[in-house]
Amino acid sequence: MAELKSELDSDADQNYSLASNADPKNMQELTIYVQSILQNVQDKFQSMSDQIITRIDDMGNRIDDLEKSIGDLMQQAGVEGQEK
């Protein structure tokens, strides 16, 4: 979670520095500038979404492995598990 916050802070700093260095002079430059910022935000959002989904999938796999291990231990101990 701290990694995500530092990444967001870094991006905010970068966008702020871009804004102070590149003031749009006309409507076309403003449009390009806004599109660029929106594309950067969309790309970052997609990247974070992909990371979250990957972590959720990994956690699901770990939970499945843990359930199997517990089931195996219960079977070895002679304890009957309850059916789902």
Backbone as ProteinMPNN parsed JSONL, in Angstrom:
{"seq_chain_A": "MAELKSELDSDADQNYSLASNADPKNMQELTIYVQSILQNVQDKFQSMSDQIITRIDDMGNRIDDLEKSIGDLMQQAGVEGQEK", "coords_chain_A": {"N_chain_A": [[0.821, -1.188, 0.0], [1.973, 1.222, 0.776], [3.806, 1.454, -1.226], [2.189, 1.968, -3.428], [1.138, 4.478, -2.713], [3.464, 6.085, -2.696], [4.098, 5.905, -5.37], [1.933, 7.218, -6.543], [2.294, 9.78, -5.43], [4.724, 10.459, -6.599], [3.966, 10.56, -9.297], [2.157, 12.68, -9.192], [3.853, 14.784, -8.516], [5.433, 14.803, -10.829], [3.516, 15.454, -12.819], [2.834, 17.993, -11.911], [5.226, 19.376, -12.278], [5.391, 19.226, -15.041], [3.224, 20.788, -15.712], [3.986, 23.327, -14.853], [6.093, 23.904, -16.53], [5.164, 23.817, -19.147], [3.153, 25.716, -20.304], [0.178, 25.916, -22.042], [-0.246, 27.61, -25.145], [-2.261, 28.083, -26.941], [-5.562, 27.022, -28.027], [-5.313, 24.526, -29.305], [-2.874, 23.52, -28.318], [-3.58, 23.362, -25.641], [-5.585, 21.422, -25.75], [-4.11, 19.19, -26.621], [-2.362, 18.986, -24.477], [-4.116, 18.431, -22.297], [-5.204, 16.009, -23.21], [-2.922, 14.459, -23.156], [-2.335, 14.385, -20.409], [-4.657, 13.095, -19.47], [-4.372, 10.63, -20.79], [-2.043, 9.691, -19.569], [-2.989, 9.384, -16.94], [-4.978, 7.451, -17.374], [-3.388, 5.308, -18.299], [-1.825, 4.82, -16.014], [-3.826, 4.145, -14.183], [-4.799, 1.797, -15.386], [-2.538, 0.187, -15.173], [-2.27, -0.016, -12.372], [-4.708, -1.265, -11.803], [-4.331, -3.72, -13.094], [-2.223, -4.707, -11.521], [-3.506, -4.981, -9.046], [-5.483, -6.902, -9.64], [-3.843, -9.07, -10.3], [-2.615, -9.502, -7.82], [-4.863, -10.209, -6.292], [-5.607, -12.588, -7.588], [-3.317, -14.127, -7.028], [-3.537, -14.245, -4.233], [-5.917, -15.681, -4.015], [-5.092, -18.146, -5.082], [-3.218, -18.878, -3.142], [-4.881, -19.155, -0.932], [-6.457, -21.307, -1.79], [-4.458, -23.301, -1.881], [-3.823, -23.388, 0.841], [-6.263, -24.288, 1.944], [-6.327, -26.836, 0.808], [-4.053, -27.963, 1.999], [-4.825, -27.922, 4.701], [-7.007, -29.638, 4.567], [-5.676, -32.001, 3.828], [-4.092, -32.399, 6.129], [-6.089, -32.756, 8.031], [-7.194, -35.121, 7.089], [-5.035, -36.869, 7.405], [-4.903, -36.829, 10.157], [-7.158, -38.151, 10.766], [-9.548, -36.885, 11.055], [-12.804, -36.062, 10.129], [-13.73, -33.917, 7.568], [-16.133, -31.28, 7.197], [-18.643, -31.346, 4.734], [-18.994, -29.101, 1.996]], "CA_chain_A": [[0.0, 0.0, 0.0], [2.873, 2.37, 0.818], [4.397, 1.528, -2.566], [1.189, 2.599, -4.284], [1.056, 5.89, -2.34], [4.663, 6.772, -3.162], [3.998, 5.969, -6.828], [0.979, 8.283, -6.839], [2.924, 11.053, -5.09], [5.728, 10.708, -7.635], [3.243, 10.969, -10.511], [1.603, 14.015, -8.964], [4.976, 15.716, -8.629], [5.816, 14.864, -12.242], [2.487, 16.208, -13.535], [2.921, 19.39, -11.498], [6.384, 19.977, -12.934], [5.041, 19.387, -16.45], [2.285, 21.904, -15.829], [4.657, 24.606, -14.674], [7.052, 24.11, -17.619], [4.572, 23.78, -20.481], [1.864, 26.408, -20.363], [-0.358, 25.919, -23.404], [-0.354, 28.964, -25.702], [-3.513, 28.228, -27.688], [-6.539, 25.969, -27.765], [-4.796, 23.246, -29.786], [-1.883, 23.06, -27.345], [-4.308, 23.007, -24.436], [-6.247, 20.145, -26.026], [-3.066, 18.155, -26.631], [-1.867, 18.897, -23.102], [-5.128, 17.743, -21.494], [-5.262, 14.625, -23.682], [-1.718, 13.798, -22.666], [-2.511, 14.133, -18.979], [-5.681, 12.071, -19.324], [-3.798, 9.356, -21.228], [-1.136, 9.255, -18.501], [-3.818, 8.928, -15.827], [-5.598, 6.195, -17.785], [-2.351, 4.277, -18.319], [-1.463, 4.516, -14.631], [-4.969, 3.445, -13.604], [-4.813, 0.437, -15.941], [-1.41, -0.524, -14.58], [-2.62, -0.335, -10.988], [-5.795, -2.254, -11.84], [-3.713, -5.007, -13.432], [-1.473, -5.154, -10.346], [-4.473, -5.401, -8.02], [-6.09, -8.162, -10.084], [-2.804, -10.096, -10.163], [-2.462, -9.813, -6.39], [-6.069, -10.924, -5.853], [-5.482, -13.949, -8.115], [-2.284, -14.802, -6.241], [-4.081, -14.515, -2.909], [-6.879, -16.777, -4.19], [-4.322, -19.391, -5.238], [-2.631, -19.212, -1.848], [-5.976, -19.633, -0.077], [-6.777, -22.66, -2.267], [-3.383, -24.18, -1.407], [-3.971, -23.515, 2.286], [-7.413, -25.162, 2.178], [-5.921, -28.206, 0.469], [-3.126, -28.423, 3.037], [-5.608, -28.177, 5.91], [-7.762, -30.867, 4.297], [-4.74, -33.132, 3.9], [-3.721, -32.594, 7.536], [-7.252, -33.327, 8.727], [-7.319, -36.507, 6.637], [-3.961, -37.619, 8.062], [-5.213, -36.931, 11.58], [-8.346, -38.974, 10.911], [-10.695, -36.032, 11.329], [-13.618, -35.884, 8.948], [-14.086, -32.527, 7.271], [-17.527, -31.064, 6.836], [-18.859, -31.102, 3.299], [-19.437, -27.736, 1.684]], "C_chain_A": [[0.869, 1.258, 0.0], [3.533, 2.576, -0.548], [3.468, 2.263, -3.528], [1.115, 4.097, -4.0], [2.283, 6.651, -2.841], [4.663, 6.908, -4.681], [3.049, 7.085, -7.244], [1.578, 9.654, -6.554], [3.957, 11.444, -6.14], [5.069, 11.198, -8.918], [2.667, 12.364, -10.366], [2.698, 15.073, -9.081], [5.389, 15.9, -10.083], [4.801, 15.681, -13.033], [2.533, 17.68, -13.173], [4.091, 20.072, -12.199], [6.128, 20.155, -14.427], [4.142, 20.607, -16.645], [2.994, 23.242, -15.712], [5.612, 24.917, -15.828], [6.397, 24.284, -18.981], [3.193, 24.426, -20.482], [1.382, 26.428, -21.8], [-0.599, 27.354, -23.887], [-1.649, 29.185, -26.47], [-4.397, 27.019, -27.423], [-6.022, 24.597, -28.197], [-3.768, 22.686, -28.8], [-2.548, 22.631, -26.046], [-4.978, 21.642, -24.6], [-5.238, 19.004, -25.976], [-2.546, 17.91, -25.222], [-2.841, 18.109, -22.219], [-5.234, 16.281, -21.911], [-4.067, 13.825, -23.17], [-1.849, 13.448, -21.185], [-3.54, 13.026, -18.757], [-5.166, 10.694, -19.741], [-2.856, 8.807, -20.163], [-1.911, 8.711, -17.313], [-4.458, 7.583, -16.162], [-4.581, 5.057, -17.784], [-1.977, 3.847, -16.907], [-2.58, 3.739, -13.942], [-5.015, 2.003, -14.098], [-3.702, -0.402, -15.333], [-1.719, -0.939, -13.142], [-3.733, -1.37, -10.922], [-5.241, -3.64, -12.135], [-2.944, -5.571, -12.242], [-2.412, -5.675, -9.264], [-5.086, -6.745, -8.389], [-5.098, -9.313, -9.944], [-2.639, -10.494, -8.701], [-3.671, -10.564, -5.846], [-6.014, -12.372, -6.331], [-4.45, -14.752, -7.327], [-2.805, -15.172, -4.856], [-5.1, -15.66, -2.984], [-6.181, -18.113, -4.322], [-3.712, -19.83, -3.906], [-3.687, -19.744, -0.884], [-6.376, -21.045, -0.481], [-5.742, -23.671, -1.783], [-3.501, -24.428, 0.102], [-5.137, -24.436, 2.636], [-7.061, -26.619, 1.892], [-4.995, -28.77, 1.54], [-3.868, -28.753, 4.33], [-6.418, -29.457, 5.743], [-6.888, -32.099, 4.389], [-4.349, -33.439, 5.345], [-4.875, -33.217, 8.315], [-7.43, -34.8, 8.349], [-6.257, -37.373, 7.31], [-4.248, -37.82, 9.543], [-6.457, -37.781, 11.829], [-9.587, -38.18, 11.268], [-11.467, -35.874, 10.045], [-13.941, -34.416, 8.777], [-15.561, -32.438, 6.938], [-17.623, -30.778, 5.363], [-19.367, -29.687, 3.108], [-20.79, -27.758, 1.068]], "O_chain_A": [[0.558, 2.237, -0.678], [3.785, 3.704, -0.972], [3.912, 3.077, -4.339], [1.038, 4.901, -4.929], [2.145, 7.758, -3.362], [5.162, 7.895, -5.223], [3.33, 7.818, -8.193], [1.397, 10.587, -7.336], [4.056, 12.609, -6.524], [5.551, 12.137, -9.551], [2.687, 13.147, -11.315], [2.489, 16.13, -9.676], [5.664, 17.018, -10.52], [5.192, 16.521, -13.843], [2.298, 18.534, -14.028], [3.969, 21.207, -12.66], [6.595, 21.127, -15.02], [4.283, 21.355, -17.613], [2.636, 24.194, -16.405], [5.909, 26.086, -16.076], [7.012, 24.845, -19.888], [2.182, 23.742, -20.644], [2.092, 26.904, -22.686], [-1.09, 28.199, -23.139], [-2.093, 30.321, -26.638], [-4.019, 26.108, -26.686], [-6.274, 23.605, -27.514], [-3.799, 21.496, -28.485], [-2.132, 21.654, -25.422], [-4.94, 20.811, -23.692], [-5.492, 17.971, -25.356], [-2.317, 16.768, -24.823], [-2.425, 17.218, -21.478], [-5.341, 15.403, -21.055], [-4.198, 12.659, -22.798], [-1.51, 12.34, -20.768], [-3.32, 12.125, -17.948], [-5.497, 9.694, -19.103], [-2.862, 7.609, -19.88], [-1.535, 7.689, -16.739], [-4.477, 6.679, -15.328], [-4.884, 3.959, -17.317], [-1.828, 2.656, -16.633], [-2.318, 2.788, -13.206], [-5.247, 1.086, -13.309], [-3.906, -1.573, -15.013], [-1.46, -2.075, -12.746], [-3.7, -2.26, -10.072], [-5.634, -4.62, -11.502], [-3.001, -6.772, -11.978], [-2.137, -6.699, -8.639], [-5.197, -7.63, -7.541], [-5.469, -10.406, -9.517], [-2.537, -11.678, -8.381], [-3.516, -11.465, -5.022], [-6.336, -13.287, -5.573], [-4.679, -15.916, -6.997], [-2.551, -16.27, -4.362], [-5.131, -16.515, -2.099], [-6.62, -19.107, -3.742], [-3.696, -21.019, -3.587], [-3.426, -20.668, -0.114], [-6.609, -21.892, 0.38], [-6.092, -24.761, -1.33], [-3.3, -25.548, 0.572], [-5.015, -25.275, 3.528], [-7.445, -27.52, 2.637], [-5.136, -29.925, 1.941], [-3.569, -29.756, 4.979], [-6.506, -30.267, 6.666], [-7.289, -33.117, 4.951], [-4.284, -34.604, 5.739], [-4.668, -34.095, 9.152], [-7.775, -35.625, 9.195], [-6.549, -38.49, 7.739], [-3.888, -38.846, 10.12], [-6.774, -38.095, 12.976], [-10.574, -38.747, 11.737], [-10.891, -35.589, 8.995], [-14.372, -33.748, 9.717], [-16.163, -33.398, 6.458], [-16.797, -30.061, 4.8], [-20.079, -29.147, 3.954], [-21.333, -26.704, 0.735]]}, "name": "protein", "num_of_chains": 1, "seq": "MAELKSELDSDADQNYSLASNADPKNMQELTIYVQSILQNVQDKFQSMSDQIITRIDDMGNRIDDLEKSIGDLMQQAGVEGQEK"}
